[in-house]
Amino acid sequence: MGSNSKSREACHEDRISGLPDAIISHILSFLLTREAVRTSVLSHRWKNQWTSVPNLYLRDREYYPLERRLKKSDPDGFSGFVDRVLFFRGSSNVHRFRLLCLEMKDFSRIDAWIRTAIMRNVVELDLELYEYSNPPQPFVFPRSLFMCKTLVVLKLRLQSNFIALAPASDCFPSLKFLHVDVVLPDADSMEKLFSCCPALEDLVIEGEPGYDSVLNFEVSAPKLKRLRISWYIVPFHQNYDRKVFINANVPSLEEFNLQENILANYSLKNAHSLSRAKIDLVNLHSGEKFGTVRDSADHIQWLFAEIRNVKFLSLSAPVFGGPCSVYQYHLPTFNNLNHLELLLQNCCSLRSVTNFLQISPKLEHLVFENSIHCYVCHFVDESVHEWSPPDFVPACLLSHLKTIRIRGFQGLPDEMEVVEYLLKYGAVLNTMTICTLEYFCEEKEMKLPLLGLREEVKLLQTISMFPRASKTCQIVFPKLK
């Protein structure tokens, strides 16, 4: 009986309350602040435990259930809760302050909350603010936000009515990570927000500019290492007038990641340290049907001139799918390029593979794919390209290219011709890895191979008979291992 009694006591033992305050606060920091406050009813020990949590995550969504959104909203419920949270925490520091407001219309309260977080030495500030009144009411961020000495991480998800006018100097003295996602951005804010970031190392700019927007981004960040830009206009209109200019003085930049469909104007000044670039120009096609891209060849040329010294390049752009696109857009020679990843839609010509090899004389590693689904409706003659070998063998094939990896392979005639050509002239090639195409099976909710085992074996046998310039080159089908 004694042992059973001890077992029952052990089962009902409150082990969490026995933990040190610091550990409990750390656990509560992963919860919404509303949930953390609710733990105060557990016991006397827990009554004020939530006030020492260094992270605050406040969102108004829970205060506007769907049925109330359709009738009458009560903004005072959320506002009063935030006011009480900040009051009961007193003067204790805030490490992370995350605020999500979908229906708040009292901007004076939001301004006060941001100022309070700054006075509490906030390190990470994450603001997601939306306002749906018509016409929208402007909200100007407090000047103290830009002067905060403790702020290291800043994330802003905004609409056009939110204005961030940064001072000309002494701005963001400690900020290392800045993520701005804005729809229809304010032109003045975009011109000044990034103009003085002395400690910034990571910058992410996302959003959707308006069709009539004239945006000038001035980025001055001497320590910036990583820059990611993602701009989309949905739906994209071929008569869009490109008036987005991004001028960045980035002497320490190492990585540049670009995803967009507007072909903005880019200038990366002093980017001598840039070694990696990922370019994804979605939905930008060549051909008569897409004259807007053809007419903007200078934008494409300028963009690639800025990244011509990279060692790693990942490129996804159907605009380069034409047989002569490399020359049509006057792409520069990539003298330092060591690794190329070329992701092509299934409407593209494989001739672009050898075209890129010709402007990459020191390339050692090549990855390419020609099976990404294209959602554009083409005429039949636009999406059919017969492959033909180039007039001259690319220099990298004769002296540098060591590995080739082909993804989404189906064994189509043009694919087989490309493989045969690369093996024939790849003088120092060590490995050619061929990964066959997979498709998603909805019934089994998983990817399945398009080709059967026998078909892959037959492909391997056929390709193994192709002549090889490199006697040490191995042909690998990973699924046959």
C-alpha positions as CSV (number, residue, x, y, z in Angstrom):
1,M,0.0,0.0,0.0
2,G,2.8,2.4,0.8
3,S,4.5,2.0,-2.6
4,N,1.1,2.5,-4.4
5,S,0.5,5.7,-2.4
6,K,3.9,7.0,-3.4
7,S,3.3,6.1,-7.0
8,R,0.0,8.1,-7.0
9,E,1.7,11.1,-5.4
10,A,4.4,11.0,-8.1
11,C,1.7,10.9,-10.8
12,H,0.1,14.1,-9.4
13,E,3.4,15.9,-8.7
14,D,3.6,19.3,-10.3
15,R,7.0,19.1,-11.8
16,I,6.7,22.2,-13.9
17,S,6.1,24.5,-10.9
18,G,9.2,23.1,-9.4
19,L,11.3,24.5,-12.2
20,P,13.3,27.7,-11.7
21,D,11.6,30.9,-12.7
22,A,14.0,31.5,-15.6
23,I,13.1,28.2,-17.2
24,I,9.4,28.8,-16.7
25,S,9.7,32.2,-18.3
26,H,11.6,30.7,-21.2
27,I,8.8,28.1,-21.8
28,L,6.1,30.8,-21.6
29,S,8.0,32.9,-24.2
30,F,6.9,30.5,-26.9
31,L,3.2,31.2,-26.3
32,L,1.0,34.0,-27.4
33,T,1.0,36.6,-24.6
34,R,-2.7,36.0,-24.2
35,E,-2.1,32.3,-23.4
36,A,0.9,33.2,-21.1
37,V,-1.3,35.5,-19.1
38,R,-3.9,32.8,-18.6
39,T,-1.4,30.7,-16.6
40,S,-1.7,33.2,-13.8
41,V,-4.8,31.3,-12.5
42,L,-2.9,28.1,-12.0
43,S,-1.6,28.9,-8.5
44,H,-0.2,31.7,-6.4
45,R,3.3,30.9,-7.7
46,W,2.1,31.5,-11.3
47,K,0.2,34.7,-10.6
48,N,2.8,37.1,-11.9
49,Q,5.1,34.7,-13.6
50,W,4.0,35.9,-17.1
51,T,5.2,39.4,-16.3
52,S,8.9,38.3,-16.5
53,V,8.5,36.7,-20.0
54,P,10.9,38.6,-22.2
55,N,8.9,38.0,-25.4
56,L,5.5,39.5,-26.2
57,Y,3.3,38.2,-29.0
58,L,0.2,40.3,-29.3
59,R,-2.4,39.9,-32.0
60,D,-6.0,41.1,-32.3
61,R,-7.3,38.1,-34.2
62,E,-8.5,36.3,-31.1
63,Y,-10.5,39.3,-30.1
64,Y,-12.4,39.3,-33.4
65,P,-14.1,35.9,-33.9
66,L,-15.6,35.4,-37.3
67,E,-19.2,35.9,-36.2
68,R,-18.3,39.2,-34.5
69,R,-16.4,40.4,-37.5
70,L,-19.5,40.1,-39.5
71,K,-21.5,42.1,-37.0
72,K,-19.8,44.5,-34.6
73,S,-16.2,44.6,-33.6
74,D,-14.9,45.6,-30.2
75,P,-11.4,47.2,-30.6
76,D,-11.3,48.2,-26.9
77,G,-11.0,44.5,-25.9
78,F,-7.6,44.0,-27.6
79,S,-6.4,47.6,-26.9
80,G,-7.2,47.3,-23.2
81,F,-5.5,44.0,-23.0
82,V,-2.3,45.3,-24.5
83,D,-2.3,48.4,-22.2
84,R,-2.7,46.1,-19.1
85,V,0.1,43.8,-20.3
86,L,2.5,46.7,-20.7
87,F,1.4,48.2,-17.4
88,F,1.8,45.1,-15.3
89,R,5.2,44.3,-16.8
90,G,6.5,47.6,-15.4
91,S,9.9,48.6,-16.5
92,S,11.3,45.2,-17.2
93,N,13.0,44.8,-20.6
94,V,11.4,43.4,-23.7
95,H,13.5,41.2,-25.9
96,R,11.0,40.4,-28.7
97,F,7.9,42.5,-29.4
98,R,5.6,41.1,-32.0
99,L,2.4,43.0,-32.9
100,L,-0.2,41.8,-35.4
101,C,-3.2,44.2,-36.0
102,L,-5.7,43.3,-38.6
103,E,-8.5,45.6,-37.5
104,M,-7.0,48.3,-35.3
105,K,-8.0,51.8,-36.3
106,D,-6.6,53.7,-33.3
107,F,-3.1,54.5,-34.5
108,S,-2.3,56.5,-31.4
109,R,-2.5,53.3,-29.3
110,I,-0.2,51.5,-31.8
111,D,2.3,54.4,-31.6
112,A,2.3,54.3,-27.8
113,W,2.9,50.5,-27.8
114,I,5.9,50.8,-30.2
115,R,7.3,53.7,-28.1
116,T,6.9,51.6,-24.9
117,A,8.8,48.6,-26.5
118,I,11.6,50.9,-27.5
119,M,11.8,52.4,-24.0
120,R,12.0,48.8,-22.7
121,N,15.2,48.2,-24.8
122,V,13.5,46.0,-27.4
123,V,16.0,43.8,-29.4
124,E,13.6,42.2,-32.0
125,L,10.6,44.2,-33.3
126,D,8.0,42.5,-35.6
127,L,5.1,44.6,-36.7
128,E,2.3,43.4,-39.0
129,L,-0.1,46.2,-39.4
130,Y,-3.2,46.5,-41.7
131,E,-5.8,49.2,-42.1
132,Y,-8.9,48.9,-44.3
133,S,-10.6,52.2,-44.0
134,N,-11.5,54.1,-47.1
135,P,-9.7,56.4,-47.6
136,P,-6.9,54.8,-45.6
137,Q,-5.5,56.9,-42.7
138,P,-1.7,57.5,-42.8
139,F,0.4,56.3,-39.9
140,V,3.9,57.7,-39.4
141,F,6.3,55.5,-37.4
142,P,7.8,57.3,-34.4
143,R,11.3,58.8,-34.9
144,S,12.5,56.9,-31.9
145,L,12.2,53.6,-33.8
146,F,15.0,54.6,-36.2
147,M,17.2,55.9,-33.3
148,C,16.8,52.8,-31.1
149,K,20.2,51.7,-30.0
150,T,19.2,48.2,-28.8
151,L,17.2,47.2,-31.9
152,V,18.9,44.3,-33.8
153,V,16.0,42.7,-35.7
154,L,13.2,44.6,-37.4
155,K,10.4,43.1,-39.5
156,L,7.7,45.3,-41.1
157,R,4.6,44.0,-43.0
158,L,2.7,47.0,-44.1
159,Q,0.3,48.7,-46.5
160,S,0.7,51.9,-48.4
161,N,-0.7,54.1,-45.6
162,F,2.2,53.3,-43.3
163,I,4.9,55.8,-43.6
164,A,8.5,55.3,-42.3
165,L,10.6,58.4,-42.8
166,A,14.0,57.7,-41.5
167,P,16.4,60.5,-40.4
168,A,19.3,61.2,-42.7
169,S,21.9,60.2,-40.1
170,D,22.4,58.2,-36.9
171,C,19.7,55.7,-38.1
172,F,19.5,52.1,-36.9
173,P,22.8,52.1,-35.1
174,S,22.6,48.4,-34.1
175,L,20.2,46.9,-36.6
176,K,21.6,43.8,-38.3
177,F,18.4,42.2,-39.8
178,L,15.7,44.2,-41.7
179,H,12.7,42.6,-43.4
180,V,10.2,44.9,-45.1
181,D,7.1,43.5,-46.8
182,V,4.8,46.2,-48.2
183,V,1.9,46.4,-50.6
184,L,1.8,49.6,-52.7
185,P,4.7,51.2,-50.8
186,D,5.0,54.9,-50.0
187,A,7.6,56.3,-52.3
188,D,9.3,58.6,-49.7
189,S,9.5,55.8,-47.2
190,M,11.2,53.5,-49.7
191,E,13.7,56.1,-50.7
192,K,14.8,56.9,-47.1
193,L,14.2,53.7,-45.1
194,F,17.4,51.9,-46.3
195,S,19.6,54.9,-46.8
196,C,21.5,54.7,-43.6
197,C,22.1,51.2,-42.1
198,P,25.6,51.2,-40.7
199,A,25.4,47.8,-39.0
200,L,22.9,45.9,-41.3
201,E,24.0,42.4,-42.5
202,D,20.7,41.0,-43.8
203,L,18.1,42.9,-45.9
204,V,14.9,41.4,-47.3
205,I,12.6,43.6,-49.4
206,E,9.3,42.1,-50.5
207,G,6.0,43.4,-51.8
208,E,3.9,44.6,-54.7
209,P,4.5,48.0,-56.3
210,G,1.6,49.7,-58.0
211,Y,1.3,49.9,-61.8
212,D,1.9,53.7,-61.5
213,S,4.5,53.6,-58.7
214,V,7.8,55.4,-59.1
215,L,10.1,53.9,-56.5
216,N,13.7,54.8,-55.8
217,F,15.4,52.5,-53.3
218,E,18.6,54.0,-51.9
219,V,20.4,51.2,-49.9
220,S,23.5,52.3,-48.0
221,A,24.8,49.4,-45.9
222,P,28.6,49.0,-45.7
223,K,28.3,45.7,-43.8
224,L,25.4,44.1,-45.7
225,K,26.2,40.5,-46.6
226,R,22.9,39.1,-47.8
227,L,20.3,40.9,-49.9
228,R,17.0,39.3,-51.0
229,I,14.4,41.1,-53.1
230,S,11.0,39.7,-54.1
231,W,8.7,41.9,-56.2
232,Y,5.6,40.8,-57.9
233,I,2.7,42.4,-59.7
234,V,-0.3,40.2,-59.9
235,P,-1.6,39.9,-62.5
236,F,1.4,41.0,-64.5
237,H,0.5,43.3,-67.4
238,Q,2.7,43.5,-70.4
239,N,2.3,47.3,-70.6
240,Y,3.7,47.8,-67.1
241,D,6.0,50.8,-67.1
242,R,9.1,49.8,-65.1
243,K,9.8,52.6,-62.7
244,V,11.4,50.8,-59.8
245,F,15.0,51.7,-59.2
246,I,17.2,50.0,-56.6
247,N,20.6,51.6,-56.1
248,A,22.6,49.8,-53.4
249,N,26.1,50.7,-52.2
250,V,27.1,47.3,-50.7
251,P,30.9,46.7,-50.5
252,S,30.5,43.7,-48.3
253,L,27.7,41.9,-50.2
254,E,28.2,38.2,-50.5
255,E,24.8,36.8,-51.5
256,F,22.1,38.3,-53.8
257,N,18.7,36.6,-54.1
258,L,16.2,38.0,-56.6
259,Q,12.6,36.9,-57.3
260,E,10.4,39.2,-59.4
261,N,8.4,39.6,-62.6
262,I,8.7,43.4,-63.1
263,L,12.4,43.7,-64.3
264,A,13.3,46.6,-62.0
265,N,16.5,48.6,-62.5
266,Y,19.4,47.4,-60.3
267,S,22.7,49.0,-59.5
268,L,24.9,47.1,-57.0
269,K,27.8,49.5,-56.4
270,N,31.1,48.3,-55.0
271,A,29.8,44.7,-54.8
272,H,33.3,43.2,-55.2
273,S,32.6,40.5,-52.6
274,L,29.5,39.1,-54.3
275,S,30.0,35.4,-54.8
276,R,26.5,33.9,-54.8
277,A,23.4,34.9,-56.8
278,K,20.0,33.3,-57.2
279,I,17.9,34.9,-59.9
280,D,14.2,33.8,-60.5
281,L,12.5,35.9,-63.1
282,V,9.1,34.2,-63.0
283,N,6.7,34.5,-65.9
284,L,9.1,36.5,-68.0
285,H,9.1,34.8,-71.4
286,S,10.7,35.5,-74.8
287,G,8.9,35.5,-78.1
288,E,6.6,37.7,-80.1
289,K,3.8,37.2,-77.6
290,F,5.9,38.7,-74.9
291,G,7.3,41.8,-76.5
292,T,7.5,43.7,-73.2
293,V,10.4,41.4,-72.2
294,R,12.1,41.6,-75.6
295,D,11.9,45.4,-75.4
296,S,13.6,45.4,-72.0
297,A,16.8,43.6,-73.0
298,D,18.8,46.5,-71.5
299,H,17.3,45.8,-68.1
300,I,18.3,42.2,-68.3
301,Q,21.8,43.1,-69.5
302,W,22.3,45.6,-66.7
303,L,21.1,43.1,-64.1
304,F,23.6,40.4,-65.2
305,A,26.4,42.8,-65.6
306,E,26.0,43.5,-61.8
307,I,26.5,39.8,-60.9
308,R,29.0,38.8,-63.6
309,N,31.8,38.0,-61.0
310,V,29.8,35.5,-58.9
311,K,31.1,32.0,-58.3
312,F,27.7,30.4,-57.8
313,L,24.7,31.2,-59.9
314,S,21.2,29.7,-59.8
315,L,19.0,30.9,-62.6
316,S,15.3,30.3,-63.3
317,A,14.0,32.4,-66.1
318,P,11.9,31.3,-69.1
319,V,13.0,34.5,-70.8
320,F,16.2,32.6,-71.6
321,G,14.4,29.7,-73.1
322,G,15.0,30.8,-76.7
323,P,17.8,29.1,-78.7
324,C,19.7,32.4,-78.9
325,S,18.6,34.2,-75.8
326,V,22.1,34.5,-74.3
327,Y,23.2,36.6,-77.3
328,Q,19.8,38.3,-77.7
329,Y,20.1,39.8,-74.3
330,H,23.9,40.4,-74.5
331,L,24.8,38.6,-71.3
332,P,28.3,39.1,-70.1
333,T,31.0,36.5,-69.7
334,F,31.1,34.9,-66.2
335,N,34.8,34.5,-65.8
336,N,34.7,33.4,-62.1
337,L,31.6,31.2,-62.3
338,N,32.3,27.8,-60.7
339,H,28.8,26.4,-60.1
340,L,25.8,26.9,-62.4
341,E,22.2,25.8,-61.6
342,L,20.0,26.3,-64.6
343,L,16.2,25.7,-64.0
344,L,14.2,25.8,-67.3
345,Q,10.5,25.5,-67.9
346,N,9.4,22.7,-70.2
347,C,8.7,25.4,-72.9
348,C,12.4,26.2,-73.1
349,S,15.1,25.1,-75.5
350,L,18.0,23.0,-74.2
351,R,20.3,25.0,-76.5
352,S,20.4,27.6,-73.7
353,V,22.4,25.0,-71.6
354,T,25.3,25.0,-74.1
355,N,24.9,28.8,-74.6
356,F,25.4,29.4,-70.9
357,L,28.4,27.0,-71.0
358,Q,30.0,29.3,-73.6
359,I,29.9,32.3,-71.4
360,S,31.2,30.4,-68.3
361,P,34.8,29.4,-69.3
362,K,35.8,28.2,-65.8
363,L,32.7,26.3,-64.9
364,E,33.3,23.1,-62.9
365,H,29.8,22.1,-61.7
366,L,26.6,22.2,-63.8
367,V,23.1,21.4,-62.6
368,F,20.2,21.8,-65.1
369,E,16.5,20.9,-65.4
370,N,14.2,21.3,-68.3
371,S,10.9,20.0,-66.9
372,I,9.5,22.8,-64.7
373,H,5.8,23.2,-65.6
374,C,5.0,26.4,-67.6
375,Y,1.6,28.0,-66.9
376,V,1.7,30.2,-70.0
377,C,-0.4,29.3,-73.0
378,H,2.0,29.0,-75.9
379,F,1.4,28.5,-79.6
380,V,2.7,25.1,-80.7
381,D,5.7,26.5,-82.5
382,E,6.7,28.6,-79.5
383,S,7.2,25.7,-77.2
384,V,8.9,23.3,-79.6
385,H,12.7,23.7,-80.0
386,E,14.9,21.2,-81.8
387,W,18.3,21.1,-80.2
388,S,21.4,21.7,-82.3
389,P,25.1,21.7,-81.2
390,P,26.8,25.1,-80.9
391,D,29.3,26.2,-83.6
392,F,32.2,26.1,-81.1
393,V,32.7,23.7,-78.2
394,P,32.5,25.7,-74.9
395,A,35.9,26.1,-73.3
396,C,34.8,24.9,-69.9
397,L,33.8,21.5,-71.5
398,L,37.4,21.0,-72.7
399,S,39.2,22.0,-69.6
400,H,37.1,22.6,-66.4
401,L,33.7,21.0,-66.2
402,K,33.9,18.1,-63.7
403,T,30.4,17.3,-62.6
404,I,27.0,17.4,-64.4
405,R,23.7,16.7,-62.7
406,I,20.5,16.5,-64.8
407,R,17.1,16.7,-63.0
408,G,13.7,15.8,-64.4
409,F,15.2,13.7,-67.2
410,Q,12.7,11.8,-69.5
411,G,14.9,10.4,-72.2
412,L,13.4,12.7,-74.9
413,P,15.3,13.0,-78.2
414,D,16.7,16.5,-77.5
415,E,17.7,15.4,-73.9
416,M,19.6,12.4,-75.3
417,E,21.4,14.6,-77.9
418,V,22.5,17.0,-75.1
419,V,23.8,14.2,-73.0
420,E,25.7,12.7,-75.9
421,Y,27.2,16.1,-76.7
422,L,28.3,16.8,-73.1
423,L,29.9,13.3,-72.8
424,K,31.6,13.6,-76.2
425,Y,33.4,16.9,-75.3
426,G,33.6,16.8,-71.5
427,A,37.4,16.1,-71.4
428,V,37.8,16.3,-67.6
429,L,34.3,15.2,-66.6
430,N,34.2,13.0,-63.6
431,T,30.5,12.3,-63.0
432,M,27.3,12.7,-64.9
433,T,24.3,12.1,-62.6
434,I,20.9,11.7,-64.2
435,C,17.7,12.0,-62.1
436,T,14.6,11.0,-63.9
437,L,11.3,12.9,-63.7
438,E,8.9,12.4,-60.9
439,Y,5.3,13.3,-60.6
440,F,3.0,13.9,-57.6
441,C,0.4,11.2,-57.1
442,E,-2.6,12.7,-55.4
443,E,-4.0,9.3,-54.5
444,K,-0.9,8.3,-52.6
445,E,0.1,11.8,-51.7
446,M,3.7,11.3,-52.7
447,K,6.1,11.7,-55.6
448,L,6.4,8.7,-57.9
449,P,8.9,8.1,-60.8
450,L,7.6,8.7,-64.3
451,L,9.8,6.0,-65.8
452,G,9.8,2.4,-64.6
453,L,12.9,0.5,-63.6
454,R,13.2,-1.3,-66.9
455,E,13.0,2.0,-68.8
456,E,15.8,3.5,-66.6
457,V,18.0,0.5,-67.1
458,K,17.5,0.8,-70.9
459,L,18.4,4.5,-70.7
460,L,21.5,3.8,-68.8
461,Q,22.6,1.1,-71.3
462,T,22.0,3.5,-74.2
463,I,23.8,6.4,-72.6
464,S,26.7,4.1,-71.5
465,M,27.4,3.5,-75.2
466,F,27.9,7.2,-76.0
467,P,31.5,8.1,-76.7
468,R,33.2,9.9,-73.8
469,A,36.1,12.3,-73.9
470,S,36.9,11.5,-70.3
471,K,37.9,7.9,-69.7
472,T,37.2,8.3,-65.9
473,C,33.7,9.7,-66.3
474,Q,31.0,7.8,-64.4
475,I,27.3,7.8,-65.4
476,V,25.0,7.5,-62.4
477,F,21.3,6.9,-62.2
478,P,20.6,7.3,-58.4
479,K,17.5,5.2,-58.5
480,L,19.4,2.2,-59.9
481,K,21.9,2.1,-57.0
